[in-house]
Every structure is written in structure tokens, then in C-alpha cells.
Amino acid sequence: MKKTAATLLACLLSMVVLAQDITGQWNGVLKVQGTQLRLVFHITKTDAGYSATLDSPDQGVKGIPTTSTTVETGHAPSLKIVIPSIGAGYEGALENDTIITGTFKQMGQSFPLNLSRATIEKEPLIRPQEPKKPYPYNEEEVVFDNPMDGVTLAGTFTYPKTKGTFPAVVLISGSGAQNRDEELMGHKPFLVLADYLTKNGIAVLRFDDRGTAKSTGNFQIATSLDFSKDVESAVKYLQTRKEVNQKKIGLVGHSEGGMIAPMVAARSKEVAFIVLLAGVGISGEQLLLLQQELIAKASGLDEADWQKAQKVNQGAFEIIIQSTQQVELQKDLITYFKQVAQDIPRTGIPEGVTENDLVNMAVSRICTPWMQYFIKYHPAPALEKVKCPVLAINGDKDLQVPAKINLEAIKSALQKGGNKKVTTKELPGLNHLFQEAETGLPTEYATIEQTFSPIALNEIVEWIKIQTK
């Protein structure tokens, strides 16, 4: 009798599992080398079956499409979702109507990812350097126009409370869609930098990239050249402010911003000085290949694997450099990636992601206007035209813009153009974000409490003070 009752109970439980409604919102946290990334799947039932989209709230991304959402019923109910646009997929087992245990796969790597119905709040991050209001200086929300491109840019202007006019700088963010604080990996480097500069008597204008946060425009079709026009407009805005000393307006650019600053200074005599933070001195093609090599080595990846990947990228970059027409470029890249895709092992690639998916993803990533411009661009010609004082600093643990080769290239180009007011410094122990770091790997950024090394902050301020006496 007891055996019969147990069997009946098992059958009833099985029926409950089969009756589960999987539609709705499922939340999980992806943990990758110390970084936590919230992911949200939205599953709906259609006449044809199921469909899903993916959000990544910590990256500000919503509605990533999927091509296949499969729900298997029976004794072991399961969920499979294919996300070819990012080369990813998810497979999980339905434990009950509130829990799914599973694995997230992307580009050959697998990570545990359990989903639940419960909303997951972002874990509070310890960022001791972020200033707290009220600030001991004036802060204004501002907007200004780039009439050349019909873009309206929104930002924050900070300046000392004392009377008089002040030297001022425009902060220029690195690659990717950045807000005025250059917010990434749980850090706000430009908030910390602006706070430090303003407390030291320097007015600061920082703004959201076009098409980002409160700024208008289309970020997706913009290049570094377009961003340089936005910076020019920022300089013109500062010239309208009565608090600013018109002869002491400078630019402070980080990463790609350190490439854009010389572009603007080369065109404008109104720029009194520039500071390049991890600025680029070599060609975009060379930088991306070197970056890939250094990060792969520091990550302990198999040398044969990363060298093979680098060879693939090098071939693609060469096609882009030689191209003159967009339509032909896309055709050539599709043909090229189809050839190299045949040598990619299927191990780790999510079920349902086809060879065409991988090819299309590779082409879409490399065929953007920004990437094409960056790969072809060499900073030397612009640097040779810069006549104002220049400070270029890098951390010696920077794996994204390696210090030695870029600082040497920047100094060489400036001196070739006759500029004798050049200071370059390689700061020990600092990574690409100017944090005190162990490895320099990007995966380390979020785990470090420090946002911006005090040593680097002091170097910047003391140099600007000398230029603006």
C-alpha cells in the first residue's frame, strides 16, 4: 500500500512539473572571473511555440533577439534558448515553477547560470572615491549643440565657487557608448576625475556620448572623427562661459579619447593643452592585434589558439584596409569568414548556433563604421600637427593600450612635428583605467575598489597647473 501511495505521489508531482508555465521573466547572475552580470530572459508563448528575448541590465542592453526557444516536457523538463547574435545559448533544467538550473555558453566557454522568478537587485559596489553631494563647488546640468552634425549633447559643468575665471578642460571618453561619467565595470572614472580637478581650481565639462543617455544622435553610425566634432562643440561651449579663462581651455582624453584629443588640437588653435590618458600612438590595426595578444597571454590561453585567432583577425583587418566600397567589403568579409569558420571546432558552441550565425556575427562586429575607421586610422599625422603642450601617461599594466609602444609613438610623432612641450610618463602598477592592479586584465576592473589612482590624479593636476599659471 505504501509503495502504491509513493508511486501515485510521484505521478502527481510529475503532472505538476508538466503543468508548469515557463512564460514570463526569468532572472539570473552570470559570474565571470570576479565580475557579476545580471541577465534577464523574457519568455512568451506563441501559436508556433515559445519565443524569448534577453536583457543585460548591467550593460544597458535590452531585447537581444533569439532564434529558438525550446521547452521540453516529460520526466525531465528542460529549456533551450539560442542567441546567435552574440554567439550564445542557454540550456537548463526546470526544477519547479520558480527555479531553472543550467548553463550559459558563449564563444566556446561555459558558465553556470541558474534562473529564478525573483527579481535580482544589483549588488552594491564599494567605490570609496566617488564623491558625495553636496559638493564644495558649483555643478550645472548643461546642453550644447554640434551644428555640423545636428547633434545636441548633454553634460555636466563643474567649476569652483570662488570668484574669477578658471582654466577648464573637456573630458573625452574611451571607446563604446559612454555616459558623462565614463561609467563602466561599476566605476565612474570621469566623475572621480572631474571632482578632483574641480577641487583643484579647474573647471570641467564632461558629456554623454552622442546617442547615449541624454545626448541625441546615432552612436551606432558614428566614428572617432564624428566624436571629435562633438568635442570641438564642447570647446566652443566653454568659450561662452564667463567662468572660463578663454586662453586656458584644454582637453583630457582617455583611451580612444586620447586619440581624439590630438585630432581636435591639430585643427584648433583654441586648445591650450591636451592630456592623453592611455592615448593611442600606433595604428588601430596594430593596437587591436597587440591588445588581443597581451590579454590572451595574461589570461593563460593556449598559445596556438590565440595565434590562430589573431591570424584570422589580421586577415579580416587587411580586407578592411584594402576596401573602398561598403557593399563589396561585406561580401568579401562573408566569403573570408566562411572559409575560416570551417576550421573552428564546434566544442563549446551552443546547440542551434550555425556556421552562418557565427559568420554573420563576425561580419556585423567588424563591419561597423567605427571599427572600419579605427582599423584604418593612424594617429601620427594628427599628432605631428599638435603644437600645444602635451602630457601623455599610461599604466605599465595596461593590456588594452600598452604603455611603452604607445608612449614612444606619441612622443616621436609630436617631436617630428616640432613640438618640444611634451611630457610622457609610464606609471608603475596601473592598468588601463589607472587603477592599482595585479594583472591588468579587463576582468579585474570591476573587482578593484579603487576607481582612479591618486598618483595618476596628482600627475594630471600638477601638470595642468604648470601649463595654466
N, C-alpha and C positions, 0 to 999 in steps of 0.2 A: 504493500500500500504506500509506504514511504517513497519507494522507488518510482511508483506511478505519479505521485504528487510532485516529486522533483522533476520528472520528465515534463509534466504539464506546466510547471513553473518556467522551465527553460524555454518551452514553446511560446509561452505568453511573453517572456522577455524578448524573444526573437521577433515576435509580432510587433512589440513596441518599437524595437530598433528599426524594423522595416517601415514603420509608420512615421518615422522622424521626418520633419520638414527642414530641409537643409537651406531653404531660401533665407535671405536676409544678410545681415552684416556679420562677418567673422574677423576677429582681431587677433594679431599675434605680434611677437617681438623677435626680430632676426638678430642674432648675436654673432658678430664677425670681428674677431681679433680685438676684443675690448669695446667695440662700437655697437650700440644698440639702435636698431632701426625698426620703427613700428610699420607694420603692413596691415592693410585692411582690404579684404575681399568682399565684394557685393555680389551676391548670387541671386539670380531671378529665374523663375520658371516660365518657359515659353511653350507654344504649341509644339515646337520642334524638340523640346527637351529643356536643357538648362543653359544659361549664359552667365558670364561674370566679368567684372572689371576689378582692377587693382588700384588702390591708393597707397602712396608712400608719404604720409603727412609730414614726416621729419625732413623730407626733401622738397616739400611743397608741390608734389605731383599727384594729380587726381585723374581717374578714369583711364588708366592704362588698359587697352583692349586685350582680350584673349580670343583665341580662335576655337578653343574646345574646352567644354566643361562637362565632365562625365561623372555621373553618380551611379555607382554600382550597389544594388540592393542584395539581400540574401543574408547568409550566415555571417559574413564579414563585410559590412557596408563600407564603401570607400569613395573618395573624391579625387579626381584628377583634373588639373587645370593647366592648359598650355598657353604660354605668354611669349610668342615668337618675337615680338618687337624688342624684347630685352634678352632674348635667348634663354628664357627661364621657364620653369614649370613647378607645379606643386602636386604632391601626392600624399594623401593622408587617410587614416582610418577613423571612421566615426565611432567614438567611444559611447556617446549618448547624444542627446539633442543639444548639448551645450559645449561639448569638447571634441576636437579633432586633433589627433596626434599624427605628425607627418614630417615630411622633408621638402625643403625648398632647394631646387637645383638651378644653377646659373653658370653657363660657360664652363662646364667641366667640374664645378665644385658643388658639394652638397652640404647643406646646413640644416640642423633640426629646427622645425618651426611648428609649434602647437598653436591651434586656433581656438578661440572661445567666443561666446556671445558677449561677454563682458567688455565694456569699453576700457581700453588701456591708456591711462594718462602718461604723459611724458615724464620720465623720472627727472626730478630737479637736479640740475648740474651745479657743481661748485665752481664758481668763476669769481674769485675774490677781487680781481682787478676791475670788474665792471663798476662804474661809478653809480652812486645812488642820488636821486633828487632829494632836496633841492641842490642844484649845482652852484658853485661860487662864481659863476659867470653867466652871461646872457645867452639864451638859446631861443632861436626862432625857426619855425617851420616856413620854408620858402619855396617858391616855384619860379622857374625861368624857362625861356624858350630857346630852342635851337631852330631858328627860322629857315636855315638851309635845308633841313630835313622835315620840318613841320612837326617837331617833337617838343613836348612840354615835360620838363624834368622837375621832380620834386625832391627836396632835400632838407638838410638842417644846417643852419648857420650859427656858429657859436663865436663869441668874442668877449673879451674882458669887460668888467663893469667899470673900470676906471675910465676917466675922460681921455680923449685924444684919438689918434689914428694908430692902427696896428698893422704890422706885417701880416699877410694872410696866405693860406695855401688851399688848393683844391686837392682833395684825396681822390685817387683813381684806383678803382678796384681791379682785382685779378680776373682771370677767365671764368666764364659761366655767368649766369644771371644772378647778380649780386644786389642786395639792398644797400642802403647808405651806410650800414654798419659793417658791410662785407661779411655778413653772418654766414658761418659755415662750421660744421662739426661741433655745434653747441658753443661756438665762440663768436665774439663781436670785436674783431681786431680794430676796426675803424672807430668804434665807439671809445675804446680804450685809448687809441692814439689821439683822437680829437680832444678827449678830455685832458690828456697830458699836455698837448700843445697849447690849448687854450689857457690852462692854468699857468703856463709859462709865457703868457703875453702874446700868443699868436692866434689870430682869428682863423677859423676853419670852416670850409664849405665841403660837405660830403653829400652825395645824392644817390638816389636809386638809379640803377642802370635803366636805359630806355626799355620800355615794355615790362618792367619789373616793379612790384609793389605799387607806388603811387605815380610812377612816371609813365607817360604814354609812349607809343611807338611799338615796333615789332622787333623784339630781340632776336628772333629766330633767323631773320634775313640780314642781320647787321654784321659788320666786320670791324676789325680794330680801327680801320680808317674812319668808319662811321662814329665809333665811340670817341675818337679824337676830336671830332666836330662838336660832340656834346661837351667835351672838356673846354674847348675854345669858348663855347657859350657860357660855361661856368665862370671862366676868367672875365668875360665881359660883364657878367652879373656882378662880380666882386667890384668891378670898376664903378658900379652905380652906388655902392655902399659908402656912406660918409665915414664909417668907422675904419675903413681900409686905407692904408698908405698905398697909393696907386703905383708907386715905384718899387714896391716890395711885395709883389704877388708871385708866389711860386707854386710848383706842382710837386706832389708826393704820390708816386705810383708804386703799387705792389704787383709783382709778377707781370702779367700782361700790362697792367697799369704802368709798370716800369719800362715797358716798350712804347706805350702810347705817349708818355710824358715827353720824350725826345721828339716825337713826331710833331707835337704841338709847339714845343720850344723852337724847333727848326723853322717853323712857319711864322712865329710871332716874336717880335722884339718886346712885347709887353710882359713876357715871362722873365722874372728876375733871377730865378734859380730853380733847379729841379733836384729832387731826391728820388733815387731809384732803389726800391726795396726788393731784393731778389729780381732785379731787372734783367731782361733778356739781351744778350750781346751777340748771340750766334743765330743762324737761320732757324726758322721754325722747324724745318725738316730735321736738321741736326739735333735740335733740342729734344724733340719728341722721341727720337731713336735713343739718345743718350739717357733720357728720363726712363724709358722702358727698361734699358739695360741695368741701370743703377737700382731701380726698385725691385726688379727681378732678382738681382744678386742679393740685395739686403733681405728679401723675403725668403731666400733659400730655395728658390725654384730650380728645377733641373736645368742645367746649362743648355743641353741640347734642345729642350722645349722652348726656352725663351729666345734662343738664337734662331730657331725656325720661325717663331712668331715675328721676330724682328725682320727677318728676311722677307716675310710676307708684307709687312708694313712698308718696308723700304721699296718694294716693287710697286705698291699702291701709290706711295708718295711720288715716285718717279713718273707715273702715269699722270698724276695731277699737275706736276711741274711742267710737263710737256704739253698739256692740254690747252686748247684755245677756245673750244666750244663746249657748252654745258651738256648738250644732248649727246654728243659723241663721247664725252667724258663718262657719263653714266653707263653707256653701252660698253665702253672699254673696261670699266671697273667691274661690271657684272660678269663679263667674259673672264676677266682675270680672277675674280674671287671664286667663280665656278671651277676654275682649274685647280686652285689651291685647296678648295673645300674637299676635294676628293681624297686629300691626304690627312684630313682631320679625323682622328678616331672618334667613334660615337660614344665612347665611355664618358659617362657623366652628363651627356646632353639629354635634356628631358625628353621623355617619350612624346611624340607628336610634333616636335620641332624638326622640320625638314631641312634638307640642304638648301632649298630655295629660301627658307626663313633665315638661315644663317647668312646667306649671300645678301639678301635684301637689308638685313640689319647692318652688315658691314658697310654696304654702299651708302645707306642713309646716314650713318655716323660720320663717314669720311667725306661725304659729298655736300656738306653744308657750306654756305657762303663763308662763314667764319673759318672753318677748318681749311678750306682751299686757300683763303687769303693768308692764313697763318703759316701754312706749309711753305708757301712761295716767298714769304716775306723775309728780308734780311735787314736787321736794324742799323747796320753800319752806315749806309748813305745818310740817314736822318741824323745819326749821332755826329757825323762829320760836320754837319751844318749847325750844331748847337754851340753857341758862343757864351752862354751864361754859366755861372758856377754850377758844378755837378757833384753831388755826393752819391756814391753807389756802394751799398752794403749788402752782404749776403751772409747767411749762416753756413758754417763749414759742414753741417749735417743736412743741408738742403739736397734732397734727391730729385726735386722737380725742376729746379733751375740751379744746377751745380755751380758752386761759388767760383772756383778758380778759373775755369774756362770762360765763364761769362764776364767776370770782373776784368779779366785780361783783355777780352774782346771789346768791352765798353771803353776801357782806358785807351786802348790802341786806336779805336775809331775817333774818339774825341781829340786825341793828340794829333792824329793825322789831319784833322780839320783845323789845327792850330789853337785848340782850347788848352790853356795852361792852368785853368782853375778847376782842376779835377782831383777829387779825393775818393779813393776806393779802400774798403776795409772788409776783411773776412773775419766774422765774429765766431769764436770757438763755441761749440756745443749747441748751436742754434739750428733749428730746422727751417723749412720754407715759410712757416708762419711766424718765425722769430721767437719760438718757444724754446726753452731749455729742454732738450730731448735726449733720449737714449739711442734710438736707431735712426731717426729722421724719416721713417716710413709714414705715409699719409694715414695709415690705420692707427697711428699713435696720437694724432692730433686731438681727438675727442677725449682721450683718457688723461691728458695733461691738464691740470687745473689752471696753470698759467696761460694767459692769453697772449701776452707780449712781453718779452724780456725787458726788465728795467734798464739793462745795459744798452740795448738797442734804442729804447726810447730816449735815453740820455744822449746817445751819439747823434740822433736826429736833431733834437732840440738845440744842443750846444753848437752844432754846425750851422743851423739856421740863424741862431743869434749872431754868430760871427758875420754871416752874409748880410744881415739886416741892421747892422749897427748904424 
